[in-house]
Amino acid sequence: MPLLQSLDGQSVISQRAPVGETFRVAVSDLLAMTDRIIYTALAFNMFFGLVGLVLTRAFAGAFLAGKKQVVL
């Protein structure tokens, strides 16, 4: 992210090869795409974390219910 923030003065990043220009992207589009990826990854990780929590609690509850517990 800091590398992209340092490119704010430029409007377009282009990659050139001996045969011509191979790639061109606007810096603002690249920053917007990075933000969208980060927010989407955060949402998916929160969802799967919740699913993992629910499954872990269910399996732990089923395991402990089947075992006799000794409380000291």
Buried (B, 14 or more C-beta within 10 A) or exposed (E): EEEEEEEEEEEEBEEEEEEEEEEEEEBEEBBEEEEEEEEEEEEEEEEEEEEEEEEEEEEEEEEEEEEEEEEE
